[in-house]
Amino acid sequence: MKVKIEMTGGLEILFKNQKNHTYEFKDRDTMPLRELVVWMRDTQIQERPELFVEDSTVRPGILVLINDADWELDGGIEYIVEDGDTLSFISTLHGG
């Protein structure tokens, strides 16, 4: 399974200053989004994971799109990620 991840709105800073990522899981056909988010927190973020994840889900203030549609239309954190999906994480939290 191969998925594309897009980070914007400042989240890219947590992910090695890269906006676009492709992750491949050769032993999986699908994966619960909750599991993918926890995997990203545990393996891809260098510091301050609490800015991305809170209680095993994406923290409030981060919009999540699954294939360009609001994740709430597809079950939110319970969505089953499939091969070829594109997930976008957009921070709406800004300093000021």
N, C-alpha and C positions, 0 to 999 in steps of 0.2 A: 504494500500500500504506500502510495506517495501522496503527500499533501503539501500544498503551498500555504505559507503563513505570511501575512502582511502586517507590519507594525507601524502605526502612525500616531501623530499627536504627541510625540515625545516618548512613547513606549520603546522606540527603537534604541534609545540610550541604554535600556536594560538588557538589550539583546545585541551586544557588541557593535552598537551603532549601525546596525544593518536593518533596513526596512523590509527586505524580502528574504524569505527563507524557504527552503524545500527540505522536507524531512521524509525519509524513506524507512519504512518498517517492513523488512523483507518477510518476516514471519507472521504478518497480520494481513487480513483482508478488510477488517473494520476495527474501530477502536472507539469506545465511549469518549465523548469530548471531555468529560471530567478527568478521565485518565490521561488524555493528551495534555491538558492544562497542567496537571500535577507533574507530568514528565517534563514539560517545558520549564516549570519552576525549578525542579530539582536538577536538571541537566544543562539548561541553556542560559540561565540568569547568573551573572557573576556576583551581584550584590543587590540588596534591597528587594528581595522577592515579594515582600508585603505590598509593594507598589503595583503588583500584577495580580496576585492571588490572595484571597481572604477566605478562610474556611473551605478550602478545596474547590473554590469556584473563582471566577473572574471577579475582581473587586468592583464595587459600585463606582460609576464614573467612567467605565470602559465599555464602549459600544462593541458588540460582536456581530459580525456579519458572516453568514455561511453562504457561499456562492452568491454574494451581493444581496442577500436578503437578511433581515433582522433575525437573529437566532431564536427569538421568542416564537416565530412562526414555525420553527422546526423542533421545538421541544427544549430550547435553551441548553443548559449544561448537560442534559440527558441525551442530546443528539448523538447519533452513532456516525462518526466520521468514516467516510468511504474513500476509496482510491480516487484521486483526481479532484477532491474537494479543495476549495480555496477558502481559508478562514482569515478574516480581517479583524484586527483588534485596534480600536481607535480610542485613544485617551481623550476625554473631554475635560480633564482636570488640568488647569493651568495656574501657574503662580501669577501674582499681580500686585 
